[in-house]
Amino acid sequence: MSKLLVPAVLIGLGVAGLVTVGILEGGIPELQVREAAGAPAGKQVKIHGLLASVEHDGRPLRFTLKDKEQAGRTVAVTYPRGKPDTFQVDYDVAVLGTYDAATNTVSAEQIFTKCPSKYEALEKEGVGSAQMQARTKPESGAAEGTPKRQ
């Protein structure tokens, strides 16, 4: 039994150390567009919204996200690469980058778009947009773009 006790204690301490470091370092805040003004200065954030418009289709890509609930609330985004294939107006988009409150702009390092095929499949089923939103919200721990299981 003592042969198993030492490795078990070491593994337990290792896991506890990793959890402690994760808590102290903090995760990346995930915000809606309407919450962007509260983003920590100079820190990475992930901001979720709907693609409102594309101002520049080349490199750098420049576009605007609007809030899902308050369409008048927007944030400008600059992304150094080209436009993703699944990038369409009114589709769910999330960006990972740093937010500048002075210019209301996110300098994005990554763009996450939801796969449009799930929306097309739901439209064929005759599901309305409100039902579609309810059925396609990711579950806790689900990957971006994974439809919610019912």
C-alpha positions in Angstrom: 0.0 0.0 0.0 2.9 2.4 0.8 4.2 1.9 -2.8 1.0 3.4 -4.1 0.7 6.2 -1.6 3.8 8.1 -2.6 2.9 8.3 -6.4 -0.8 9.1 -5.5 0.4 12.0 -3.2 2.7 13.3 -5.9 0.0 13.2 -8.6 -2.4 14.9 -6.2 0.1 17.7 -5.5 0.8 18.1 -9.2 -2.9 18.5 -10.1 -3.4 20.9 -7.2 -0.4 23.0 -8.4 -1.8 23.1 -11.9 -5.3 24.2 -10.7 -3.7 26.9 -8.5 -1.6 28.3 -11.3 -4.7 28.3 -13.6 -6.7 30.2 -11.0 -4.0 32.7 -10.3 -3.3 33.3 -14.0 -7.0 33.6 -14.7 -8.7 32.5 -17.8 -9.4 34.6 -20.9 -12.6 36.6 -20.2 -15.5 35.9 -22.6 -17.7 38.9 -23.3 -20.6 39.9 -25.4 -20.1 43.1 -27.6 -22.2 45.1 -25.1 -19.7 44.2 -22.4 -16.5 45.0 -24.4 -16.0 48.4 -22.7 -15.4 46.5 -19.4 -12.6 44.5 -20.9 -9.3 44.6 -19.0 -6.8 46.9 -20.7 -4.0 45.2 -22.6 -5.3 41.7 -21.7 -6.6 39.1 -24.1 -10.4 38.8 -24.3 -12.8 36.7 -26.4 -15.7 38.8 -27.7 -18.9 37.2 -29.1 -21.3 38.9 -31.5 -22.9 38.8 -34.9 -21.1 39.9 -38.0 -22.6 43.3 -38.9 -20.5 44.3 -41.8 -17.1 43.9 -43.6 -15.3 47.2 -44.2 -12.2 45.8 -45.8 -12.2 42.3 -47.4 -8.4 42.1 -47.9 -5.5 42.0 -45.5 -5.9 43.2 -42.9 -9.5 42.2 -42.6 -11.6 44.9 -41.0 -15.2 44.3 -39.9 -17.8 45.2 -37.3 -19.5 42.9 -34.8 -22.9 43.8 -33.3 -24.3 42.6 -30.1 -26.8 39.8 -30.3 -29.4 41.5 -28.1 -28.6 45.2 -28.5 -27.9 45.6 -32.3 -26.9 49.2 -31.8 -23.9 48.2 -29.7 -21.0 47.4 -32.0 -17.2 46.9 -31.9 -14.7 47.3 -34.7 -12.3 44.4 -35.4 -9.0 44.3 -37.2 -7.6 40.9 -38.2 -4.2 40.6 -39.9 -5.2 37.6 -42.1 -7.9 37.0 -44.7 -11.6 36.4 -44.4 -12.6 32.9 -43.2 -14.8 30.8 -45.6 -17.8 30.8 -43.2 -17.8 34.5 -42.7 -21.3 35.9 -43.5 -23.3 38.9 -42.2 -25.5 38.0 -39.2 -23.6 34.8 -38.4 -22.2 34.2 -34.9 -18.6 35.3 -34.7 -16.2 35.4 -31.8 -12.8 37.1 -31.8 -9.8 36.5 -29.6 -7.5 39.5 -29.1 -7.0 42.7 -27.2 -9.6 45.5 -26.9 -8.8 49.2 -27.1 -11.5 51.1 -25.3 -10.3 54.5 -26.7 -11.0 53.4 -30.3 -13.6 50.7 -29.5 -11.5 48.2 -31.6 -10.3 44.7 -31.1 -7.0 43.7 -32.6 -7.9 40.0 -33.2 -5.5 37.2 -33.3 -8.1 34.5 -34.0 -11.6 34.4 -35.4 -14.1 31.7 -34.5 -17.2 31.3 -36.8 -20.0 28.9 -36.4 -20.5 26.4 -39.2 -23.4 27.6 -41.4 -24.3 24.0 -42.3 -26.1 23.5 -39.0 -28.3 26.6 -39.7 -29.1 25.4 -43.2 -30.1 22.0 -41.7 -32.4 23.6 -39.2 -33.9 25.8 -41.8 -34.8 22.8 -43.9 -36.5 21.4 -40.8 -38.7 24.5 -40.7 -37.2 25.8 -37.4 -37.7 29.6 -36.9 -34.8 31.9 -36.0 -35.7 32.1 -32.3 -36.0 28.3 -32.1 -32.8 28.1 -34.1 -30.9 30.2 -31.6 -32.2 28.2 -28.7 -31.3 24.9 -30.4 -27.8 26.0 -31.5 -26.4 27.5 -28.3 -23.3 25.5 -27.2 -23.7 23.5 -24.0 -21.3 24.2 -21.2 -18.0 22.7 -22.2 -19.2 22.1 -25.8 -17.0 23.3 -28.7 -17.9 26.4 -30.6 -20.3 25.6 -33.3 -21.5 22.4 -31.8 -25.3 22.3 -31.8 -27.0 21.9 -28.4 -28.4 18.4 -28.0 -32.0 18.2 -26.8 
